[in-house]
Amino acid sequence: MIELVFKVAVEGGESRDILVRIHEPIKNPPENKWPWVVPVEVDGRNYNVHGVDPLDGIENGARHAAILLREIHGDALDPPIEPRS
């Protein structure tokens, strides 16, 4: 599992931690559209991200987390996340 902690500024100048966890890829049954799934947790919310192989799934999970954090918290993140296309 990959675990990252970001700090986000909240009103009043305080900050809180946001935890991102990217879990180990799981092989799907052959009949599934995507061969791999990667469970991702972002700030307590769970997502399943798909991939064509284990590393693709991890990459997609990291991209998904980055997009969510950037859209929700923008420039308030430490360390910062660059905008994604």
N, C-alpha and C positions, 0 to 999 in steps of 0.2 A: 504494500500500500504506500502511496505517496501522500504525504500530509503537509499542507502549507497553511500558515497562519498570516492573515492580513489584519491590519488595524484600520479602523475607519473612525473618522471624527464624527461625533454626534453633537447636537446642540449643547451649548454650555461649555464647550471646549474639552469635554471628556472624550475618551475613545473606548471602543470595544473591539474585541477580537472576532474575526470571521474565519471559520475553519473550512478548508477545502480538503476533501479526501478523495483520491482516485484509487479505487480498489483494483484487485487483480482481475484481468480479463477472464471471462467465462466462455467456453466453447458452446455454441448453440447446436441443437440437433440439425442434421443435414437438410431437413425440410424447411427450415427457417430461411427468410430472405437474406439476413445478414449472418455470417458465420460466427461472429464474436459479439459479445456485449460486455460493457464495462460499467459497473455501478459507480456513480459519482455523487458525493454529498457536498452541497454548497450551502453553508450557513444553516445546517439542520434540515435541508430539503434534499430528497433523494431523486436521482435521475438515472435512467439507463441509457447509455450512449452506445451506438453500434459501430462496428468496424469490419473491414474485410480481412484483417489479421489482428493479432494482439496489439502490435505497436500502433496501428491505425486507430484502434479503439481508444488507446491511451491518449494519443494525439487529439482525437475528437473530443474526449472527455476534458482535456485541458483547455481546448478551444471553447467548449461549451461553458466551462466555469469562468473563463476570462470574459466572454461576452456578457454573461449574467452579472458579474461583479462590476464591470465597466458601465453597463447600462443602469444598474441600480445605484451605485455609489460614486461613479465618475472619478473626479480628481481627489476625492476624500480618502482614497486608499493609500496605505503605506505597507509595503512598497507599491508604487504606482503600476497600473496596467495600461499599456498603450491601446488606443482604439483598434478594433478589429474590423476587417471588411467583410 
